Amino acid sequence: MRNSRRENTGWDASLKQDKLTKHTIDASKELGKIEYTPSKKPESTRLISIDVSDFKTHPLWSILVETARRSPLYSGLAGYIRDQILPTNPNIEPRELASKLAISVGEAMVILDASRAK
């Protein structure tokens, strides 16, 4: 009884694999030759010139603010920027701050906006 189960299981697995292989071969024939096209590397946002006042009127600004504030590092970064960076460099640009702290430009924009508003 056990031997017949093992044989059936092996036979079933073989049929299933044949079915999968056939399907894959058929699908690749239907698609024809697929050419590889490398995707473009996304451009860094650290290179964009940014005017925060333009962004604040954009409908996605509130989403950016919410996302940045939900980061576990937000409160620590905001305090560090407020206490250490802004007193020595009050006109720092978001792009420069992002590079200095290795954070996204969006986070830098939100933190600077909140710090300067207070």
Steps between C-alpha positions, in 0.01 A plus 500: 500500500778743590696426185203572277452838672861592445481399138179698450646803672811490284291447189266791595795728567650407166172582324471830682856596408443404135185712497688800646789458259269474201310809609825697537625393159167586338489839667854584391419403139196729504702792626770451243842639562512727801763769492666621816476873547675631808294740704621852554661571830275746686650844531588612849269761648802653668586672173172690461471867582224530757277783610299382799226757447418338164475159661279612788217581260523162327228248595761238592672725756278374784585141408871581503467665841308205641751251363800691633345545845420131530867412465643377832798730446295815441493640853872440554591652166273797553655568840853464368431731208327756721770498770821433309469591133260795477680719758824480298345490153146648505471523119595140424327357193306171519734340247810592704339378822399172336857442386642591839272262692452230234122541498258559214443849368131463588583431865737797505232726351242395758736533797631839387149628439386388846812637671485835329128538569556481878 
